[in-house]
Amino acid sequence: MPIVRLSGTVEGECDSNRESRARMLYTLFANGWDIYNSNGDQRITLSNIERKIQESDAFVFMPGASLEDLFKAVSIFVGYQTLDPHLFGKATAILNTDDSWDPLLELLDNLQEIGAIRQDYRQFLLIAQSPSEVLACVDRIRVEGLPDVGREKVTTNHSDSFSNRRPEDYRANICIFCSASMENPSYLNEGYELGRLLAENKLGCVSGAGTTGVMGEVVKGAAEAGGWVAGSNVPHIIELEGLPDGLSAFWLTPDIYARMEAMIENSDKFVIFPGGAGTVQEMFALLILKAAENPLMKGKSIIIYNRPVAGSTNGYWDRLLILLEPWKDANLFDVETELEGLIDNLGNLIGKT
């Protein structure tokens, strides 16, 4: 029998979503699906999420979206975008009867309008208003398959990990999470400038080791300024994008979750630069780890760079900040709106716990 993984947890007998979960369980089970996490008692972590994806044939996200649920849903969409072979032909449906998923959907809509997401994410994250609609979604994808994401491999992966020691006069490593697909010159130019400023300020540059978009420009700017530049990537994404020149250190990992873990472990501070779904995924991962006081994030700060949208007075990450409203007073992240202020902030944060 095919296996569907159900999101969410059950918060006791008075949980308001208990009835909708029961209806969803019955609908899926009565129509030939076996169910993982039916009791809502399984936890997903960076270290086990890829294995959970491999074990499942479809994914259903329930009402009452938590930060962990948002992270998992975006992660699956990023897997679709990057042609993760373990997601081939697997459906993802979101039961949004309580509108708790709306802030994420509005954020993704906004990123699509800006051009940071090229695919129509609603063809991959299928929104439903009833258990019967969810069943129809996952059954349809089993028959028809998923849409083409519009990407092709450009190379084969012959890379391996390597490392050159960071110069002793460097103060810290700054991890930049940003877009690998955006082509707007204003964002590309600012990405290059950020990389250059990191090098000039003796700050190591850590990234996803991409060659394209803002990410490629950050790496290029830091490398051409003589900076120490490190990154992590996975074989199937390298086959889509290649690896940039000028890397001082590179960590090859088997999946995007191990990739994030390598970047987090080898960084001291984090910048959420203009990006797409992958950047949102990475922000969620940082928040989850920091809120849980995970040792990987001990003493490490997060800065959201909410610069104005090109040609607008709106901030690039306004929708993300609306989504993160429940955590704004928890001292989990800072916000900067100008590049100069961002660099100053990074310098001031060095040594701060």
C-alpha positions in Angstrom: 0.0 0.0 0.0 1.2 3.6 -0.6 2.2 5.5 2.5 1.2 9.1 3.3 3.0 11.1 5.9 0.6 13.3 8.0 2.0 16.5 9.6 1.2 18.0 12.9 0.8 16.9 16.5 -2.2 16.1 18.7 -2.4 18.3 21.8 -4.5 16.1 24.0 -8.2 15.2 23.9 -9.3 18.8 23.7 -7.3 19.7 20.6 -9.5 21.7 18.2 -8.0 19.9 15.2 -8.6 16.4 16.6 -11.9 15.9 14.6 -10.5 17.1 11.3 -7.5 14.8 11.8 -9.8 11.9 12.5 -11.7 12.6 9.3 -8.5 12.9 7.3 -7.2 9.6 8.7 -10.5 7.8 7.9 -10.6 9.2 4.3 -7.0 8.2 3.5 -7.1 4.8 5.2 -10.5 3.9 3.7 -9.1 4.7 0.2 -6.0 2.5 0.3 -3.4 4.7 2.0 -1.3 3.6 5.0 -0.4 6.5 7.3 2.8 7.6 9.1 2.4 9.9 12.1 -1.3 9.1 12.5 -1.1 9.9 16.2 0.9 13.1 15.7 3.8 11.9 18.0 6.7 11.8 15.5 9.3 14.6 15.4 11.1 15.6 12.3 14.6 17.0 12.6 17.3 18.2 10.1 19.1 14.8 10.7 16.1 12.6 9.8 13.8 14.6 7.5 15.4 13.2 4.3 14.9 9.7 5.5 11.2 10.4 6.3 10.8 11.8 2.8 12.2 8.7 1.3 9.9 6.5 3.3 6.7 8.3 2.1 4.7 8.3 -1.1 2.8 11.5 -0.4 2.6 14.2 2.2 -0.5 15.8 3.8 -0.3 18.9 6.0 -3.0 19.6 8.5 -4.7 22.7 9.9 -3.0 24.4 12.9 0.3 25.0 11.0 3.3 25.2 13.4 6.7 26.6 12.5 7.9 23.0 12.1 5.0 22.3 9.7 5.8 25.4 7.7 9.5 24.3 7.5 8.6 20.8 6.3 6.2 22.1 3.6 8.6 24.6 2.2 11.4 22.0 2.4 9.4 19.7 0.2 8.7 22.5 -2.3 12.4 23.3 -2.4 13.0 19.6 -3.1 10.7 19.8 -6.1 12.5 22.9 -7.3 15.9 21.2 -7.1 14.8 17.9 -8.6 15.4 15.8 -5.5 15.1 12.3 -6.9 13.4 11.1 -3.6 10.4 13.4 -4.3 9.8 12.2 -7.9 6.0 11.7 -8.4 5.1 12.3 -4.7 2.2 14.6 -4.0 1.9 17.3 -1.2 -1.5 18.5 -0.1 -2.3 21.2 2.5 -5.6 21.0 4.4 -6.1 24.7 5.1 -9.6 24.8 6.7 -8.5 27.1 9.5 -6.5 29.6 7.3 -3.4 29.0 9.4 -1.4 28.4 6.2 -2.4 31.8 4.7 0.7 33.8 5.9 3.0 31.3 4.2 0.9 31.2 1.1 0.9 35.0 0.9 4.7 35.1 1.4 5.2 32.6 -1.4 2.7 34.6 -3.6 4.8 37.7 -3.0 8.1 36.0 -3.8 6.6 34.7 -7.0 5.5 38.2 -8.0 9.0 39.6 -7.3 10.5 36.8 -9.4 12.3 34.9 -6.7 10.2 31.8 -7.3 9.9 30.8 -10.9 7.5 27.9 -10.6 3.8 28.2 -9.7 4.1 26.7 -6.2 0.4 26.0 -6.0 0.9 23.3 -8.6 3.2 21.5 -6.1 1.7 22.5 -2.7 -1.9 21.6 -3.4 -4.3 23.6 -1.3 -7.5 21.8 -0.1 -10.5 22.6 2.0 -11.8 19.2 2.8 -10.4 15.6 3.3 -12.1 14.5 0.1 -10.2 17.3 -1.8 -6.9 16.2 -0.2 -7.6 12.6 -1.3 -8.4 13.8 -4.9 -5.1 15.8 -4.9 -2.8 12.9 -3.9 -4.6 10.4 -6.1 -4.3 12.7 -9.1 -0.6 13.1 -8.7 -0.1 9.4 -8.4 -1.8 9.0 -11.8 -0.6 12.2 -13.6 2.7 12.9 -11.9 4.0 16.4 -10.9 4.5 19.3 -13.3 7.8 20.0 -15.0 9.8 22.5 -12.9 11.6 23.8 -16.0 15.1 22.8 -15.0 17.7 20.6 -16.6 21.1 19.2 -15.5 24.0 21.2 -17.0 26.9 19.1 -15.7 27.9 16.0 -13.8 29.2 16.1 -10.3 32.9 15.2 -9.8 33.3 17.4 -6.7 34.5 16.4 -3.3 35.0 18.2 0.0 38.2 20.3 0.6 39.3 22.9 3.1 41.9 25.7 3.3 42.3 27.2 6.7 40.7 30.5 7.3 43.2 33.3 7.8 44.0 34.0 11.5 43.1 37.7 11.3 39.5 36.9 10.2 37.0 37.7 12.9 34.1 35.4 12.1 32.2 33.4 9.4 29.0 35.0 8.1 26.5 32.7 6.4 24.5 34.3 3.6 21.2 32.7 2.7 19.9 34.2 -0.6 18.4 33.5 -4.0 20.1 31.3 -6.6 17.6 32.2 -9.3 16.9 36.0 -9.1 18.1 37.9 -12.1 17.2 41.5 -11.2 20.4 43.6 -11.6 19.8 45.6 -8.4 19.8 42.5 -6.3 22.7 41.0 -8.1 24.8 44.1 -7.7 24.0 44.3 -4.0 24.9 40.6 -3.6 28.3 41.3 -5.2 28.8 44.3 -2.9 28.0 42.3 0.2 30.5 39.7 -0.7 33.2 42.4 -1.3 32.4 44.1 2.0 32.6 40.8 3.9 36.1 40.2 2.5 37.2 43.8 3.3 36.0 43.5 6.8 37.8 40.2 7.4 34.6 38.2 7.6 34.5 34.8 6.1 31.7 34.2 3.6 29.7 31.0 3.8 27.0 30.1 1.3 25.2 27.4 -0.6 28.1 27.4 -3.1 25.9 28.3 -6.0 27.0 29.9 -9.3 23.7 31.6 -10.2 21.5 34.5 -9.0 22.4 36.5 -5.9 24.2 33.6 -4.4 26.6 33.4 -7.3 27.3 37.2 -7.0 27.9 37.1 -3.2 30.5 34.3 -3.8 32.0 36.2 -6.7 32.3 39.5 -4.8 34.0 37.9 -1.8 36.4 35.8 -3.9 37.4 38.6 -6.2 38.1 40.8 -3.2 40.5 38.1 -1.9 38.2 36.8 0.8 37.9 33.4 2.5 34.9 31.8 0.8 33.3 28.6 1.9 30.1 26.7 0.9 28.2 23.5 0.9 26.1 21.8 -1.8 24.7 18.4 -2.8 25.3 16.3 -5.9 21.9 16.7 -7.6 22.0 20.6 -7.2 25.6 20.8 -8.4 24.4 18.9 -11.5 21.9 21.7 -12.1 24.1 24.7 -11.3 27.8 23.7 -11.1 30.2 25.1 -8.5 31.6 28.6 -8.4 35.3 29.5 -8.8 37.2 30.9 -5.8 36.0 28.6 -3.0 38.4 28.3 -0.1 36.5 25.4 1.5 33.7 23.2 0.3 31.6 20.6 2.1 29.8 18.1 -0.1 26.7 16.7 1.6 24.2 14.0 0.6 21.0 16.1 0.9 19.9 19.7 1.5 19.3 19.2 5.2 22.8 18.0 5.8 23.9 20.9 3.6 22.1 23.4 5.9 23.6 21.7 9.0 27.1 22.0 7.6 26.6 25.7 6.8 25.1 26.4 10.3 27.9 24.5 12.1 30.6 26.4 10.2 29.1 29.9 10.6 29.0 32.4 13.5 26.2 34.7 12.2 23.5 34.5 9.6 22.1 37.0 7.0 18.7 36.4 5.4 19.3 38.3 2.1 16.8 38.6 -0.8 15.9 35.0 -1.7 13.1 32.6 -2.6 11.6 29.4 -1.1 15.0 28.0 -0.2 15.9 31.1 1.8 12.6 30.9 3.7 13.3 27.2 4.4 16.7 28.1 5.8 15.2 30.9 8.0 12.7 28.5 9.5 15.5 26.0 10.2 17.5 28.7 12.0 14.5 29.8 14.1 13.6 26.3 15.1 17.1 25.5 16.2 17.6 28.8 18.0 14.2 28.6 19.8 15.0 25.1 20.9 18.5 26.3 22.2 20.2 23.8 19.9 24.0 23.9 20.4 24.4 24.5 16.7 22.9 28.0 17.2 24.5 28.9 20.6 25.6 32.5 20.6 24.7 32.9 16.9 22.7 35.8 15.6 20.3 36.1 12.7 19.8 39.3 10.6 16.9 39.7 8.2 17.9 42.1 5.5 14.6 43.8 4.6 15.8 46.1 1.9 13.2 47.9 -0.3 11.9 45.9 -3.2 13.3 47.1 -6.5 11.0 49.9 -7.8 8.9 50.0 -4.6 8.9 51.3 -1.0 7.8 47.9 0.3 10.4 45.9 2.2 11.5 42.7 0.5 10.8 40.5 3.6 7.6 42.4 4.8 5.5 39.2 4.3 8.1 37.1 6.1 8.1 39.5 9.1 4.3 39.3 9.2 4.5 35.5 9.3 7.1 35.7 12.1 5.1 38.2 14.2 4.6 35.6 17.0 8.4 35.4 17.5 9.2 39.1 17.1 9.7 39.7 20.8 11.7 36.5 21.5 15.1 38.1 20.5 15.6 35.5 17.8 16.5 37.8 15.0 17.3 41.4 14.1 16.2 43.4 11.0 18.3 45.8 8.9 17.1 47.8 5.9 20.4 49.2 4.4 23.5 47.4 3.4 25.8 49.7 5.4 23.7 49.1 8.5 23.9 45.3 7.8 27.7 45.4 7.7 27.9 47.5 10.9 25.5 45.2 12.6 27.6 42.2 11.7 30.7 43.9 13.0 28.9 44.8 16.3 27.6 41.3 16.8 31.0 39.6 16.7 31.6 38.2 20.2 28.0 38.9 21.3 26.2 35.9 22.7 
